[in-house]
Structures are given as structure tokens and as C-alpha cells.
Amino acid sequence: MLIQFLILVTIFFFGAAIGSFTSVVIYRLHRKIKGIIRGRSKCTDCSTTLKTIDLIPVLSFIAQRGKCRYCNKDISYMYPLLELITGLLFVALYLKFPFIEPTTLFFSVTNFFLFLLYGIYVFVLIFTFFYDLKYMEIADEILLPAILLGLIATLGHPYTPQIIDALIGGAIGAAFFAIQFGLSKGKWVGLGDVRIGAFMGVILGWQMVLVALFVSYIIGTLASFFIILNKKKLFGVKVPLAPFLVTGTLVTIFYGDVLLGWYLGVL
């Protein structure tokens, strides 16, 4: 039990560190700052270069009570929230693909490969979620290479969708939004949503992308309803779609088989 606990804690902070890195990429990519990967992190208010102790995921925010230790300005809650969510998602990924057996310490290369692959997918999804939420934009610099990676990964392991399955899934996901884009002349969805649909289909396959789209629109409809009620406006309220698509995709990655089995059982 102790070894399993230590493994999960390690995985959580690894995922939280990925979340911290994601927030850096979001900030620098939107502002077209050179050296997205390299370069020290700085306070967005006072531009002071942050030390290692300031960058411990989640814990630094708590220790500093949500303020920069140098200028005392409030730190956005987006940063610890992003780190926390990503850390928990990586723990969930490890539980789905456990690559270390805690009793014998047996190391599964196959599960480790799947953990890393889906870890990259989680990074792309979380990045897309917060980037669209913050800027109402989709970053092709991240999404297009991820689509290519998803296609390449179909050649590597039987757990991932096979190449034909991925291509059909990508076509379904892209076409679903392309049709809406064409009918509405870009008023309902944007071209970025078309590319997200392609990514969803490639990494999930054609059957699971249908599940993901269904879940996404259920969540989106409920969330939009509450947003409209809160703003007390029926028209003119812009709601980013990507966060709902990301949520639906994540739900499908972890529970897609259960949802599909339930649906087929109802039929």
C-alpha cells in the first residue's frame, strides 16, 4: 500500500508539473514569445524571474497564499487549477495503464508507452481547454502535430485505434463540425472546432468519437443553459465550444467503453 501511495503521489506531481508547463505554453504561445520551452518563468505583473521554490505545482500557490512573493499581486487561480486537474488526470491515466506492479515492482513497457501517449493527449486536451476558454482561439501549433501523432500511434499498439478506424473517426469528427460551419457560415462553430473534431476522431476511433460528441453536447447544452441564465441574455452570449469537446473526449477516454456498452444495452 505504501509503495502504491508513493507511486500515485509521484505521478500526481509529475502530472501537475505538466500542467504548470501547459500554463507557460498557453501564456507564451498567445503572446508569440520566443523560447516557449526554454527560458525562465517570470511573474506576469512585476516580471521578476521566479525561483524553483516558487514553481512547485499547487504547493507554491498554497504556501504563498495565492500571491507573488515579490510584488504581492494576486496569482490567477487558473494556474493551480490547471496543475491540480492535470495531476489528477495523470493519476487516472496511471490507474488505467499501471506500468509498475507495487508488490513485485514489475515494469510494463506496454503500459508505460500507453501512459506516455495518452499523457501527451491529455496535455493537448488541457491546453486546448484553457487556451480556448481564455482567448476564444484554437492553437494549430499544438493541435495539428497532435493529429499527426495520433495517426502515427495507430501503427504502434493494438490498444490504440487502427489506422482505418482513426482515419474514419477523424473524418467523422471533422465533417460533423465542417457541416455546421458551412450551414451557419461560421456562426455556430469555427474552423478550429473542425480540427478539434479531427483530433478527437483520430485518437478515439469512429465509434468512440460518436460517444464523445454526444457527451460533449450534453455537457455543453447544460453548461450553456446555466451561463445564459447567469447573464440573463438569450442572444449575443459567446460560449467557447472547445472546453466541452475536451471534457467529452476525456470522459470517453476513461469511460467510453462503459457508456457505449450501456447505450447498446438500452437498444
N, C-alpha and C positions, 0 to 999 in steps of 0.2 A: 504493500500500500504506500509506503514512504517513497519508494522509487517511482511509482506511478505518479504520485503527487508532485515530486520534483520534476519529472518529465513534463507534466502539464503546466507547471509554473514556468519552466524554461520555454516551452512552446508559446505560452501566452506572451511573455516579454519579447520573444522573437517576433511574433505577430504584431505586437504593439510597436516595436521598432520599425517594422514595415509600414505601419500606419503613420508613424512620425515622418518617415521618408516620403510617404504619399503626400502629406501636407506640404512638405517642401517642394515637391514636384508641382503640385497644384499652384502654389504661390509663384514659383519662378517661371513656369511654363506660360501662365497667363500674362505675365509682365515681360515675357521674352528675355529673361535674364540669362546670360551666358553661363555655362557651367552648372547645368541643372543637377548633375550628380556630384560634381566636385564643388569645393567652396564651403566655408564655414557658415553655419546658421547665425542670423542676426535678429535682434528684436525689431519687429516691424515698426515700432514707434521711435525708439532712440537710436537704432542702428548699431547698438553695442554687440560685438561678437560674443556669442553665448559659449559658456564653458561646458565641459562634459557633464558636470553636476546639474546644469540647467536643462539638460536634454534627456534625462531618464524618463522614458514613457510613463505617463499617468502620474507617477510618484512625484516628479518635479513640480507638476502643476499643483498637486495637493500640498506639498511642502512649502511652496511659495504662495499658497492661498490664492491662486489664480491671478497673481500679479508679477510683473517683471521685477526682478530683484535690483535692477539698475535704475529704472525710471519710475517704478511703482505704478505703471499703467496696467489696466486690466488686460489679461490674456484671453483671447477668444475661446469660448467653450468648445468651438469646433475642433480644436487640436486634441484635447484629452478625450473627447467623444469619439473622434476618428481613431485614436490609438486604442481605446477600450473596445470598440466594435471590431476592429481588425484583429486585436489579440484574441477575442472570444471566437471569432470566425476561424482563426488558425487552430485553436484548441478543438473546435468542432471538426475541422479537417483532419486533425491527428486522430481523433476518435473514429472517424470514418476510414482513415487509412493508417492504422497504427503500425509504425515501422520499427518499434522497439518492444519486444516482449518483456515486461517488467520482471518476471521471475527468472527467466533464463538469459535475458539480455540479448536474445536472438534479434538480429538486424535484417529486416526485409528490404531488399533493394527495390523490389517492385513497388511496394507501398511507399517507399521513400520517393521514388520517381513520381508517383501519382500525387503525393503530398506537395512536392515542389511545383508540379504542373498546375494543380488546382490552386496552389498558393499564388502563382502568377495570375491566374484567372481572378482570384479574389482581389488582388492588388488592382487589376484593371477595372473591375466592377466597382470597388470602393472609390477609386479615383474618379470614375465616371459619375458616380452618385453625387459626390461632393462638388465636383467641378461644375456640373450642370446646375446643381442646387444653388451654388454661389454666383455663377456667371451666366447661366442660361445658355451655355455653349457645350459642344462636344469636341473634344480634342482628338483629331485624327492622328496626331503624332504618337498617341498611345494605342488608340483603338485599331488602326489598320495593321500595325505589326502583330497585335494580339490575334487578329483574324488569321493572319498567315501562320502564326504559331499553332493555332488551333487546328489548322489543316495539316500541318507537319506532324502534330502529335497523333493524328489518326493513324499514322503509319507505324507508331511505336508500341502500342499496347492494346490488347483486346478489350480492356475496360473502357477506353475512350471510344466515341463513335467511329465507325469505319468511314473511309473516305467518301463513299457514295452517300451514306447516311448523313455525314457532315455537310456535303455539298447540297443535298436536297433540303436539309434543315436550314442552311444558310440562305438558300433561295426562297424558302417559305418565309423566314423571318424578314428578309429584305423586302420581298414582294408585299407582305402584309402592310408595311408602312409606306412603301412606294405607291401603292394604290390609293391609300389615304392622302398622301401628299399630292398626287395628281388630281384626285377628285376635289380637294379643297384648295388647290393652288397654293399649298404651303401653309394654310391657316390652321389645320388640325395638328399636323406633325411637321418636323423639319427633316432635311436630308440626313442630319446626324442620327435621327431615330432609325432611318433606313439602315445605316451602318451598324447601329447597336443591334438591330434585328438580325443582321447577318452574323454578327459575333455570337449572339445567343444561339442561333441555329447551328453554327459550326461546332460549338463546344458541347451542345446538348443533344444534337441529332434531331431528326424531323418529328419524332413522336414527343419527345420531352420539350421541344420548343413550343409545341401547341399547349402543353401544360403550363409552361412558363408564361406565355402570352395571356392565357386565361387567368392565372393567378395575378399577374401584373395589373390587368384591367379591373379585376375585382378590388384589389388594394387601391388602385388609382381612383376608382369611382367613389369609394368610401372616403378616402382622404380628401378628394376634391370637394365632396359634399360638405365636409366639416370646414374646409378652408373658405368656401363660398359663404357658409353660414357665419363664420367668424368675421369676414369682411363685409357681410350684408350686401353683396353685389352678385348678380347672376351673370352679367356680361362684363368683359374687359379685364377679368382676373386671369393673369398668366400663371399657369402651373407647369413647372418643368416635368417632362414625362420620364426622363432617364432614371430618376430615383425609384420610380415604381417598376420599371423594367428590370433594374438591378435587383430590387427586392424579390421580384418574381423569379428571377434567374437563380438567386441564392436559395430561395425556398425549394426550387426544383432540384438543384444540385444535391441538397441534403434529404429532401422528402419526395422527390419526383416519382420514384417507384411506388411509394405508398399512395400518393394521390392518383396516379394512373391506375393502380390496382383497384382503388376504391371506385373510381369512375367506371371502369369496365365491369365491376361487380354490380353497380347500380343498373347498368344496361342489361 
